[in-house]
Amino acid sequence: MYNRRKFLKTTSTVAGLVAIAPRTFSKSFLNKNNTGFPIVISTWDFGVAANKEAWKILGTGGRALDAVEAGARIPEADLNNHSVGKAGYPDRDGHVTLDACIMDEFGNCGGVAGMEYIAHPISVARLVMEKTPHVLLVGEGATQFAVEQGFKKETLLTDESKKAWEKWLVTAKYSPVINFENKQSKPGDKYNHDTIGMLAIDAKGNISGACTTSGMAFKLHGRVGDSPIIGAGLYVDNEVGGATSTGVGEEVIRNVGSFLVVELMRQGYSPDAACKEAVNRIIKKKPETAKQIQVGFLAINKKGEYGSYAIQPGFSFAVCNQEKQDLLVSGKSYY
């Protein structure tokens, strides 16, 4: 029998679902089990290669923590990448110093900052997490720990990076430019930016993240940005999701950016909206400074929905899941 009241109730429910669907699911991937994982996302276009490496683990049922470590090691070893790992541009005194952190689904975390002579800081960060009672080791202490764990010391300053540093020394002007390497790269260049932040959800629905960088080119010796700092460059809460950042780390640290993004998602914000709010807070506090810098956030929630937002245009991120292994997405921006 026709029931008008039941019909109107059903119609309004369906209409409501249609209305929210584009906002809620526009950037999610749901597999045949109606879950958004396994999935891995990472900052910038060199994240495509990093994601493919991570997928070798995720795609076979492996742990998200293993995947993000393996993925982050790819740009760290890439001699064409001058802002992550070996071949990174040095500080103003000619030292290549590396920063990284990692965090797992249990809230365990580890990091290294200002570490020299070790090409894979992300793997050292993991050992800080697993082998010590500490979260962060810095400078000579981080290098000493790495050597004790079996890592080999090597020269990280490549000929190409050294030439760039020597050219910079002519004027020694320290004035970071928005998306600098992106603007200087030639069409078709595969790698063109800085920090790589990675977030992964494995087949069990567990989340882990990693972040690694050589920091700002020609920075003051001893400068450390947000990348190795839990809550700033990276944060994971297995009940909610994870977030990572890229750009001028000082502003991310001041706003505890990645932690903020995750907490906003806990309150019900979508990944996109949470990243946007974190960016807006940076702009609100320092509107004139924000016009001159780039900061971007990338986030994923427990459902596997992902999103990003940056101050300036030019930010991109890579996505890898069962449907596509080389997706590159242009991030939204304020300006």
CORFENGI-V583913 format. One record per backbone hydrogen bond with DSSP energy under -0.5 kcal/mol. NH is the residue of the N-H (numbers start at 0). CO is the residue of the C=O. If there is no record, write none. Layout:
# CORFENGI-V583913
NH/CO, NH/CO
This chain:
# CORFENGI-V583913
3/1, 6/2, 7/3, 8/4, 9/5, 10/6, 11/7, 12/8, 13/9, 14/10, 15/11, 16/12, 17/13, 18/14, 19/15, 20/16, 21/17, 23/19, 24/20, 25/21, 27/24, 28/303, 29/27, 30/28, 30/34, 33/30, 35/302, 37/200, 38/200, 39/319, 40/198, 41/317, 42/196, 43/315, 46/43, 47/44, 49/45, 50/46, 51/47, 52/48, 53/49, 54/50, 55/51, 55/52, 56/52, 56/53, 57/53, 58/54, 59/56, 60/57, 61/56, 66/62, 67/63, 68/64, 69/65, 70/66, 71/67, 72/68, 73/69, 73/70, 74/70, 75/71, 76/72, 76/73, 77/73, 77/74, 78/76, 80/77, 81/79, 85/75, 85/118, 86/155, 87/84, 88/81, 90/94, 91/218, 93/90, 96/94, 97/114, 98/212, 99/111, 100/210, 101/109, 102/208, 103/107, 106/103, 109/101, 110/134, 111/99, 112/136, 114/97, 122/119, 123/119, 124/120, 125/121, 126/122, 127/123, 128/124, 129/125, 130/126, 131/127, 136/110, 138/112, 140/137, 141/137, 142/138, 143/139, 144/140, 145/141, 146/142, 147/143, 148/144, 149/146, 150/145, 153/116, 157/155, 161/157, 162/158, 163/159, 164/160, 165/161, 166/162, 167/163, 168/164, 169/165, 169/166, 170/167, 171/167, 173/171, 174/172, 179/176, 182/178, 183/179, 184/180, 188/185, 195/211, 196/194, 197/209, 198/40, 199/207, 200/38, 201/205, 202/61, 204/201, 207/199, 208/102, 209/197, 210/100, 211/195, 212/98, 213/82, 214/82, 217/89, 218/215, 222/219, 228/225, 229/227, 230/233, 231/228, 232/225, 232/228, 233/228, 234/242, 236/240, 239/236, 240/236, 241/299, 242/234, 243/297, 244/232, 245/295, 247/293, 248/246, 250/247, 251/247, 252/248, 253/249, 254/250, 255/252, 256/251, 257/231, 258/230, 259/255, 260/256, 261/257, 262/258, 263/259, 264/260, 265/261, 266/262, 267/264, 268/263, 273/269, 274/270, 275/271, 276/272, 277/273, 278/274, 279/275, 280/276, 281/277, 282/278, 283/279, 284/280, 285/281, 289/285, 290/286, 291/288, 292/289, 295/245, 296/308, 297/243, 298/306, 299/241, 300/304, 301/239, 303/300, 305/26, 306/298, 308/296, 309/331, 310/294, 314/311, 316/328, 317/41, 318/326, 319/39, 320/323, 321/37, 326/318, 328/316, 330/314, 333/309, 334/310
